Amino acid sequence: MKKSKGTRQGTRKILRKSPSERGLIPVNKALQEFEEGEKVKIKIEPSVHKGQPHRRFHGKIGEIEGKQGSAFVVNVKDGGKMKKVITRSEHLERA
């Protein structure tokens, strides 16, 4: 048997919703805006695949650097380095 090498590999628990939370997300979640310098938490929304950050950034807190199209650029500390994560507003919430 060969192990899967997909980007969602090993995410059975991370990207799971409870039965009461399943279905479409509220429109406000997709339309929310953030200011530069604002602290946000990356919380991956499993029902929206577009603009999803890598699973290693799930639960991390970062700072909004700017906007890139309809997505936001978030600076996140990963190990000893600062990394730029490009993600859409559905996967972000205010910290």
Stockholm file with secondary structure:
# STOCKHOLM 1.0

chainA/1-95         MKKSKGTRQGTRKILRKSPSERGLIPVNKALQEFEEGEKVKIKIEPSVHKGQPHRRFHGKIGEIEGKQGSAFVVNVKDGGKMKKVITRSEHLERA
#=GR chainA/1-95 SS CCCCCCTTTTCTTTTCCCGGGCSCCCHHHHHCCCCTTCEEEECCCTTCCTTCCCGGGTTCEEEEEEEETTEEEEEEEETTEEEEEEEEGGGEEEC
#=GC SS_cons        CCCCCCTTTTCTTTTCCCGGGCSCCCHHHHHCCCCTTCEEEECCCTTCCTTCCCGGGTTCEEEEEEEETTEEEEEEEETTEEEEEEEEGGGEEEC
//
